[in-house]
Amino acid sequence: MLGNFELVSRLVVAAALGSVIGFERERLSWAAGLRTHMLVCVGSALIMIVSAFGFADSLGGEHVVLDPSRMAAQVVSGIGFLGAGSILLRNEIVRGLTTAASLWSVAAIGLAVGGGLYTASIAATLIILIILAGIKPLERRFISVKQRRQLTMLVERGSLSFHGLHETLGPGSVRVKQFVVQQSEDSPDLDEVQIVLARVSAPEYKAICDQLRNLPTVREFREEDAS
């Protein structure tokens, strides 16, 4: 059986490591933030401690066989309800998957701390933090940019507003990153509309182009490179 100091130390370490991951989510204003991650990590560590040492008195009985890993194993599946609560569906876009994964990972860190695997838990915390905070700028720089498309249209003056674009595209309007309308230099009766689409797949891009190209007020339609 662990001593009281060791028990408390493991719970404190779990809270500290959970707070590191939770702070990164908190600064992005996600519902599952600092306190949620700390609670998940401490709770997982406590369950691991109970699973490993809480039934020591019962093991001395005759014909008593206990598997100390069974309680800890339930954390892996049981944490799913918190992860599901952080996932949102907005206008056909799923958000919160990364936060759900961070909750699941923090639960694993708590189990590792509860089991006394300090090196593994600290290393996992650093790796997860790098993934959450360090990889995102690279993702935006090298992946998201490749999913950006720009469209330029000449339309009848005053015929297309952002509200009208939203009604035309429907759910596809969430892909609009930038919308600029200015008077055409070649013709005062036409507006030049520039639309930048972000994180758009090839089928979505084709559908959006078809919707815009078929507008009755469109006089010219050009597809350009947004990079």
Secondary structure, 3 states (H helix, E strand, C coil): CCCHHHHHHHHHHHHHHHHHHHHHHHCCCCCCCHHHHHHHHHHHHHHHHHHHHCCCCHHHCCCCCCCCHHHHHHHHHHCHHHHHHCCEEECCEEECHHHHHHHHHHHHHHHHHHCCCHHHHHHHHHHHHHHHHHHHHHHHHHHHHHHCEEEEEEEECCCCCHHHHHHHHHHHHHHEEEEEEEECCCCCCEEEEEEEECCCCHHHHHHHHHHHHCCCCEEEEEEEECC
